[in-house]
Amino acid sequence: MKLKILSLNCWLLPPPFSSKNRKRIHQIIELIKEINPDIIALQEVWLNHYVNLIKGNLKEYYFFESNSKIFNRSGLLTGLKIKPKSFHPVFFPPLKNYNFIEGFCSKGYQIIKISKDTYFINTHLYSPLNREELKFNISQWKLLKGRMGRKNVILSGDLNLDEKDFSKEEYPFNYQNEDGLKKPENNKYTKMKLNRLYEYYDEEDYILKNFKKGSLGVRKLYSHVLSDHYPLLGKLEI
């Protein structure tokens, strides 16, 4: 089995907390059409209008979101070309000490069974405003890993763990990134508006697997500045 996976934190916050949403969402759709991935893992697609626009332009995919009437809780949107066997959304339990942004967002993950013994997960973990809040992020990561049991899992998303912190917490997952985890120094969106609040800021997107069988190559598409994150392209052969 060969799979091509495209992951992107789309930064589609409600205006004015992000920038050039109308332009960028069409650019994101065009990139998906160009790459033609088997699996699309998007984060921060918060408004139902944006969800419907993406789904309406990519009708060959089976899409999964939160189905909330008010907004897309968790901001996650996953699309697959193959019809999955099951889909289950999970929201992380909130803590009273979460910062005001995270307390509203309802972060979580989507677990999708794509074959008899393999699952795909799209996730977006807590975004800490400083190093002290990293404990919330790590607790979510540990909770997520603990719930996987012995399942074969391909995991994609924004973990908000930099390379150093991830290396301490990654087991049983591992990653291979052709470019390394470079900071997005030339991305014009990274320090705009809401992003300025984050003392602890980096671009921590991953495509991972927790099983040894097969190979996984991952690279960032630095030529596509569509968000405050760069698109991540993974090619998996099992």
C-alpha positions, 0 to 999 in steps of 0.5 A: 500500500502506498499513501500520500499524505498532506498535512497543514495547519491552515490558520483559518481563524475567524477574522481579524485573528488571521490574515487573507483568509479568502485568498489563502483558502483557495490557494490551499484548495489548489495545492491539494488538487495539485498534489492529489494526496490520498489523505488530507489532514487539516488543522485550524479550519474553524468556521463551517463556511471554510469547511463547506468551501473545502468540501465543495471543491474536493468532492472526491474525498470523504471528509470528517469534521465535528459537525457542530452547528456553531463552528467546527470544534477542534478545527480538524478536517480530514479527507480520504480518497478511500472510504474508511471503515470507521470514524471517531472524534475525541476531545481532550478534557479541558482543565481550568488552568488552560489559557483563554484561547485554548479553553475555547478551542476544544482541541482533540483528535480524529481517529479513522480506521482505514484498513483492517489493522491500520488507523489514521489520526489527525490531531492538534494539541494544546498551543502553549503561550509559554514554556510553563504551559507546555505541561498541558501540551505534553499531558495531551500527547501522553493521553493520546498515545495511551489510548492507541494501545497496540493499534497500527497508527499513522498520525499527522498534525500540529503537536506543538512540541519542538524537536527537543521536547518531542524526542523526550516524549515520542515513544512509540512513534518515530519520525523521519523528516528530510529537511529536519524541523526548521523554524519558519523564519521566512514565513510572513504570517508567523508573527502576525496578530494573534501569533505575537502572543506566543512566547513559546512559538515554533512550527511543530507539525509531524507525520508519524507512524508507530509501526516498523513495517514500511517506509515513511518520508516527510518533507516541508513545502517551503515554496508554499506560504499559505499559512503561518505553517508550511504544508507537510507532505508524507509518502508512506509505503507499506 
